[in-house]
Amino acid sequence: MANWFECKVRYDKMMENGVVKKVNEPYLVDALSFTEAEARIIEEQTPFISGEFSVSAVKRSKISEIFRDDTADRWYLAKVAFITIDEKTAAEKRTVSQILVAGSDFDSACSNFKEGMKRTLADFDLVSLSETPIMDVYGMKAVSSKPAPAADQPSEQ
């Protein structure tokens, strides 16, 4: 299961009109700890930002799932209420989850959400769908399956 952290990166950005403006942009990172999240966002952003930048905040996110779309450039937050029925009291129980959905606009995000939810068997209601300021999402990196050489053995080159 993914463990998402929202990391804010502060840096000087050249705007379209040529003015340099200090911005604080949020990114989503899959990491095991706050320290790893900070290290990952620094690693991911270093090639894209010229000059100095800093990680101004790292906080745990409540996002439970992400529906990606490689053609989309915006991220939308879907609040979904999953509906279950209590067998003893026959009362309806609603559990709210947050899902991040990629989309070029509101309609494509809604479509991507519906496509992603086709796999679920649970009953649900879409409570809200709103655009977020998140700039990009960085999932967990694949770890190399090749073992590291032992300390007492010379490495092969």
GULOLO-777497 format. One record per residue: x, y, z of N, C-alpha, C, O in turn. Coordinates in steps of 0.2 Angstrom, whole numbers, plus 5000, padded with zeros to 4 digits. Atoms other than C-alpha are relative to their C-alpha. Example, Ala and Ser with C-alpha at 12.3 -4.5 7.8 and 13.67 -1.06 7.14 Angstrom:
// residues 2
500449945000506249785039500450065000500950055003499649944999506849955036499650055003499950115004
//
This chain:
// residues 157
500449945000500050005000500450065000500950075004499749945001500650174995500050055007499550055010500049954994501150305009500250064997500850084996499949945004500950475001500150065005499850065010499849944997501750635007500050064995500150054990500049945004501450805001500650055002500750065008499449964999503050904999499950074996499750074990500049935003503151094996500750024998501150025003499349985002504651154986499950084998499550104995500049925001505051344987500650014996501249994997499449985004506151414973499850064996499250084996500249945005506251564961499949984993500349944990500350025007505251534945500050064995499750114997500049955005505451634929499349994997499149944994500750005003503651674924500050024993500550044990500150005008502951684906500250084998500450094993499849935002503151884907500750025001500950085000499349994999504951864911500250025008500850045009499949984993504751914930500249945004499949895003499850064995505651804943499550015006499550065009500550004994504351754957500249945004500349895002499950054996504651654972499349965001498849995002500650045000503451504972500149955005500649935007500050064995502951364984499649954997499049954998500450055004502351214973500049945004500549915007500150074996501651054981500149944995499949954989499950065003502150884975499849945004499849955010500250064996501550714980500549944999500749934993499550045001502850584984499849935004499649945010500150074996502750394989500649995003501149975000499450014996503950365003499849965006499249965008500150044994504150265019500050055006499750035011500049954995504550415030500150074998500150084992499949935001504650605031500750014997500850054992499349995003506550595028500149984993500450014989500050035007506350485013499650044995499950054989500449965004505050595006500450074998500450094992499649945001506150755008500649984995500750024990499450025004507650665000499749984993500150004988500350025007506550594985499850064996499950074990500349945004505750764981500750044998500650084993499449975002507550844981500349974994500550004989499750045005508150704970499650014993499950024988500449995006506650724958500050074997500050084991500149935002506650914957500750034998500750084994499349975001508550944956500150014992500450074990499949995008508550924936499650054997499850084992500449965003507151034934500050085002499850124999500049944997507551184945500750034999501250005002499349975000509051304941500050045006499550085007499949964994509751384956499849975006499749915006500150034994509351364974499249985001498850024999500750014998507751284981500049965007500549945009500150034993507151214998499349975000498849984997500650044998505851095004499750045006500050035012500349964995504751205014499549975005499449995010500450044996503551075021499949934997500049924991500150075002503250885021499449985005499549995011500650034996501550815027499749944997499749934991500350065002500750655027499350024996498950064998500649995004499250645014499549955001499749895003500550054999497650555016499749974994499249934993500250035006497550504998500149925000500649905002500050084999497150314997500249974993500449914993499850035006497350284978500150064995499950124996499849955005497950374962499849974993500049914992500250025006497150364945500450044995500350104994499649965004498450414932499850004993499449964991500150005007498350474914500650044998500750104999499449975003499950514905499950064996500450104995500149955004499150634894499750075003499750125001500349954996498450744908500550045003501150025004499549964996499250894916499850035006500150075009500349984994498150924931499849955004499749895002500250054995497750834947499350025003499350085005500749994997495950824954499949955006500149905006500150044994495450764971499349985000498850025000500750024999493950654972499949975007500349935009500250034994493050624988499549954999499049974996500550065002492150454987499849985007500249965012500350044994490950385000499849934998499449924994500250085001490950195000499449995005499550005011500650014996489250135006500049925002500149884998500150074997489149975017499350005004499150055007500650014996487649905026500249965006500549905005499950034994487749855044499549945001498949955000500450065000487149675045499549995006498949975005500450014994486449685063499550055000498950045002500549954999485549855062499750024993499350064993500249985007485349865043500150084999499750104994499949935001485950045044500650014995501049974994499549985005486950125030500650035003500550085007499449974997488750165034500450034994500549994989499649975005489750285023500750025003500850055008499349994999491650285023500350044995500350024989499849955005492450435014500849984999501249985004499350015002494150405005500150064995499750084991499849955005495150524994500449974995500949934996499650035006495750474977500250064996499950114994499849955005496850584966500049984993500249924991500250025007496350584948500450054995500350114996499749955005497350654933499550014995499149974993500449985005496450744920500250074997500550115000499849945003496650884907499550055002499750115002500549964998495050964912499549965005499649905006500550034995493550934924499749934997499649885000500450065004492650814911500549945000500249895001499550055001494250714908500149965006500249905007499950034994494550694926499449965003499549905006500650044998492750634929500049944997499849894999500050065004492950514915500549955003500449895003499550054997494550444922499849975007500049925008500350024994493750434939499649944999499649885002500550065001492350324932500349944997500249884999499650065003493550214922500449975006500449915006499650034994494650184938499549975005499849925008500450034995493150144948499649944997499249915001500450065003492450014936500349935003499949885003499850064997493549884945499749985007499849935009500250014993492749904962499349975000498949984996500750044999491249794968499650045005499050035005500349974995490849914982499550064997499750084992500549945002489350044981500450065002500750065008499649934998490050224981499650054997499250054993500349935002489450404979500650044999501150055003499549955001490650534972499750065003499250105001500249944996490450674985500350064997499950114996499849935004491550804976500649984996501049934997499450005004492850824963500350074999499950114996499849935001493950974963500850004998501149955000499349995003495651034955500450015006500250055011499549984994497151034967500650044997500750044991499449975002498751134966500649964999501149984997499450055001499850974965500350014993499950004988499649995007501150994951500149934997500149924991499850065002501650814950500049955005500049965011500150054995501550644958500649954998500749934993499450045001503150534961499849935004499849945010500150064996502750354965500749965002501249995001499450044997503950224973500449984994500249954989499650025006505450184962500149935001500149905007499850075000505850004957500749995003501250035001499450024997507249934967500449954995500149904993499650055004508649844957500049935004500149935010500050074998508549654959500749975001500849925004499350025000510449644957500350015007500350075009499849994993511249614975500750044999501150044994499449965000512649734980500649955002500549905005499450054998514449654981500150005007500050055010499850014993515049594998500650055001500950074997499549954998516149715007500749974999501250014998499350035000517649595007500249974993500749954992499950025007517449554988500150064996499750104996500049955005518049664974499450004996499249954994500650005005516649724963500349994993500950004991499850025007516649664945499950064996499350094996500149945004516849804932500249984993500250024988
//
